[in-house]
């Protein structure tokens, strides 16, 4: 039988059934732990949810990995590569790759009446995955690309539509600065809004055959390939695999290819997201330290309240180590009680925000309309385990005060 645990259970039961000076102090310590864990759960859930939401939006807009000609410069006037590449079947065999699609880009200028706007015409083929844009379509619909007929339909963003006063079904002219200059007329088929203002205000989706004709490419020439992954977390590993397959080889037309991923194309967005991790660590550290000091004060009050009992037990031969274990067991129970209430409160608040989106955000600044929440069982387990371990560790040194309690003085006092 574990004597220390038995005594700790009796102390807990007695603490729950009687009034004493320690009871309000202990209640405050438990409340501090519960509130601290609630803040930690919400902080981690919100920050990871925010990072996931923005990462998925950026990747959904521009795909996870690009394969383009090494000679292409940083502009959107690209050097073409062949569509029929030998490495494509090998890439399709990589489990983490969900889809590969060809694309082409070309800068142009839209003019409607007195309004003009520089945009990027992104050419898509029949294999284009519309999933992301269909989820963010606010008006109209996507269009299908035929192998034989060139479609004049386009999908534009809400930002471009508002700026140029365009609606579904409207026609507009687009001009391309080249030698000789050329123009095309398009019809708005759909309007999307992702909240990524930096990307929304630039891209117009159109049939890839327009760009091939404007650049005098044949039907087998494209700007490159977009690779969509199953899991964003595998981005770096799959990027390395794709580079191993593509980066060291020359194509049939002697062009060398370049592999870039979404982090490399938009480093400012992902660097900003990584800065949020520092904020989370600061919050976690502060909350754990506050919870630890709350329990330190609670433990000292418990020891002082039970000095008589400690003196009696010492006179019966119980060692200081055993007595410290008694109070650490009792403290662990109180910490666990605080963690239980903290989990309940944190999960309830997180789920309410997830289901109802009560807390709103400025989408122009934060790219999302409501505060996103991501609940991960691993994060919850680590938060609970870390809080318990750190808090109990902070109680070890204060528990040594038991060794300074003299049985003779405490028994005589009683």
ChimeraX attribute file (.defattr): number of C-alpha atoms within 10 A of each C-alpha:
attribute: neighborCount
match mode: 1-to-1
recipient: residues
	/A:1	5
	/A:2	6
	/A:3	13
	/A:4	19
	/A:5	17
	/A:6	12
	/A:7	17
	/A:8	21
	/A:9	16
	/A:10	12
	/A:11	17
	/A:12	16
	/A:13	11
	/A:14	11
	/A:15	15
	/A:16	11
	/A:17	9
	/A:18	8
	/A:19	10
	/A:20	12
	/A:21	10
	/A:22	19
	/A:23	16
	/A:24	12
	/A:25	18
	/A:26	22
	/A:27	14
	/A:28	17
	/A:29	25
	/A:30	26
	/A:31	20
	/A:32	24
	/A:33	33
	/A:34	25
	/A:35	21
	/A:36	24
	/A:37	29
	/A:38	23
	/A:39	18
	/A:40	27
	/A:41	26
	/A:42	19
	/A:43	20
	/A:44	25
	/A:45	22
	/A:46	21
	/A:47	21
	/A:48	22
	/A:49	19
	/A:50	22
	/A:51	21
	/A:52	18
	/A:53	18
	/A:54	21
	/A:55	19
	/A:56	17
	/A:57	20
	/A:58	20
	/A:59	21
	/A:60	19
	/A:61	18
	/A:62	17
	/A:63	22
	/A:64	27
	/A:65	26
	/A:66	25
	/A:67	21
	/A:68	24
	/A:69	22
	/A:70	15
	/A:71	13
	/A:72	15
	/A:73	10
	/A:74	7
	/A:75	9
	/A:76	16
	/A:77	15
	/A:78	20
	/A:79	18
	/A:80	21
	/A:81	25
	/A:82	18
	/A:83	17
	/A:84	11
	/A:85	11
	/A:86	11
	/A:87	13
	/A:88	14
	/A:89	9
	/A:90	10
	/A:91	19
	/A:92	14
	/A:93	10
	/A:94	13
	/A:95	10
	/A:96	17
	/A:97	20
	/A:98	13
	/A:99	16
	/A:100	20
	/A:101	18
	/A:102	22
	/A:103	23
	/A:104	27
	/A:105	24
	/A:106	22
	/A:107	20
	/A:108	21
	/A:109	16
	/A:110	22
	/A:111	15
	/A:112	15
	/A:113	10
	/A:114	6
	/A:115	10
	/A:116	13
	/A:117	15
	/A:118	17
	/A:119	18
	/A:120	19
	/A:121	26
	/A:122	23
	/A:123	23
	/A:124	23
	/A:125	19
	/A:126	14
	/A:127	13
	/A:128	16
	/A:129	16
	/A:130	13
	/A:131	10
	/A:132	16
	/A:133	21
	/A:134	17
	/A:135	11
	/A:136	15
	/A:137	19
	/A:138	15
	/A:139	17
	/A:140	16
	/A:141	17
	/A:142	20
	/A:143	19
	/A:144	16
	/A:145	20
	/A:146	12
	/A:147	11
	/A:148	7
	/A:149	9
	/A:150	13
	/A:151	18
	/A:152	18
	/A:153	21
	/A:154	23
	/A:155	26
	/A:156	27
	/A:157	26
	/A:158	24
	/A:159	21
	/A:160	22
	/A:161	17
	/A:162	10
	/A:163	13
	/A:164	18
	/A:165	13
	/A:166	18
	/A:167	18
	/A:168	17
	/A:169	13
	/A:170	11
	/A:171	16
	/A:172	16
	/A:173	14
	/A:174	20
	/A:175	16
	/A:176	18
	/A:177	12
	/A:178	10
	/A:179	6
	/A:180	6
	/A:181	9
	/A:182	12
	/A:183	14
	/A:184	14
	/A:185	12
	/A:186	19
	/A:187	20
	/A:188	25
	/A:189	21
	/A:190	24
	/A:191	26
	/A:192	24
	/A:193	21
	/A:194	23
	/A:195	22
	/A:196	19
	/A:197	17
	/A:198	11
	/A:199	16
	/A:200	19
	/A:201	20
	/A:202	18
	/A:203	21
	/A:204	21
	/A:205	20
	/A:206	29
	/A:207	25
	/A:208	24
	/A:209	26
	/A:210	20
	/A:211	22
	/A:212	21
	/A:213	11
	/A:214	15
	/A:215	16
	/A:216	10
	/A:217	14
	/A:218	12
	/A:219	13
	/A:220	11
	/A:221	20
	/A:222	27
	/A:223	28
	/A:224	23
	/A:225	21
	/A:226	21
	/A:227	22
	/A:228	22
	/A:229	22
	/A:230	13
	/A:231	13
	/A:232	16
	/A:233	10
	/A:234	12
	/A:235	20
	/A:236	15
	/A:237	11
	/A:238	22
	/A:239	19
	/A:240	15
	/A:241	14
	/A:242	22
	/A:243	17
	/A:244	12
	/A:245	14
	/A:246	21
	/A:247	16
	/A:248	10
	/A:249	15
	/A:250	11
	/A:251	16
	/A:252	12
	/A:253	8
	/A:254	9
	/A:255	17
	/A:256	17
	/A:257	20
	/A:258	18
	/A:259	20
	/A:260	17
	/A:261	21
	/A:262	23
	/A:263	18
	/A:264	11
	/A:265	14
	/A:266	12
	/A:267	11
	/A:268	11
	/A:269	14
	/A:270	17
	/A:271	11
	/A:272	11
	/A:273	18
	/A:274	13
	/A:275	10
	/A:276	15
	/A:277	15
	/A:278	11
	/A:279	13
	/A:280	17
	/A:281	14
	/A:282	10
	/A:283	17
	/A:284	22
	/A:285	13
	/A:286	14
	/A:287	20
	/A:288	22
	/A:289	18
	/A:290	17
	/A:291	27
	/A:292	24
	/A:293	17
	/A:294	20
	/A:295	27
	/A:296	22
	/A:297	16
	/A:298	23
	/A:299	24
	/A:300	18
	/A:301	16
	/A:302	22
	/A:303	21
	/A:304	15
	/A:305	14
	/A:306	14
	/A:307	20
	/A:308	20
	/A:309	16
	/A:310	23
	/A:311	21
	/A:312	16
	/A:313	16
	/A:314	20
	/A:315	14
	/A:316	10
	/A:317	8
	/A:318	15
	/A:319	13
	/A:320	19
	/A:321	13
	/A:322	15
	/A:323	23
	/A:324	22
	/A:325	18
	/A:326	21
	/A:327	25
	/A:328	21
	/A:329	20
	/A:330	22
	/A:331	24
	/A:332	19
	/A:333	15
	/A:334	21
	/A:335	26
	/A:336	18
	/A:337	16
	/A:338	24
	/A:339	26
	/A:340	17
	/A:341	18
	/A:342	25
	/A:343	21
	/A:344	14
	/A:345	18
	/A:346	22
	/A:347	18
	/A:348	13
	/A:349	14
	/A:350	23
	/A:351	14
	/A:352	13
	/A:353	18
	/A:354	19
	/A:355	9
	/A:356	9
	/A:357	16
	/A:358	11
	/A:359	12
	/A:360	12
	/A:361	15
	/A:362	12
	/A:363	14
	/A:364	12
	/A:365	11
	/A:366	15
	/A:367	18
	/A:368	19
	/A:369	15
	/A:370	18
	/A:371	20
	/A:372	23
	/A:373	25
	/A:374	21
	/A:375	18
	/A:376	13
	/A:377	9
	/A:378	8
	/A:379	15
	/A:380	18
	/A:381	11
	/A:382	11
	/A:383	20
	/A:384	19
	/A:385	13
	/A:386	14
	/A:387	26
	/A:388	20
	/A:389	12
	/A:390	14
	/A:391	24
	/A:392	19
	/A:393	13
	/A:394	16
	/A:395	23
	/A:396	15
	/A:397	11
	/A:398	15
	/A:399	21
	/A:400	14
	/A:401	14
	/A:402	21
	/A:403	14
	/A:404	8
	/A:405	18
	/A:406	16
	/A:407	19
	/A:408	12
	/A:409	12
	/A:410	16
	/A:411	15
	/A:412	9
	/A:413	9
	/A:414	9
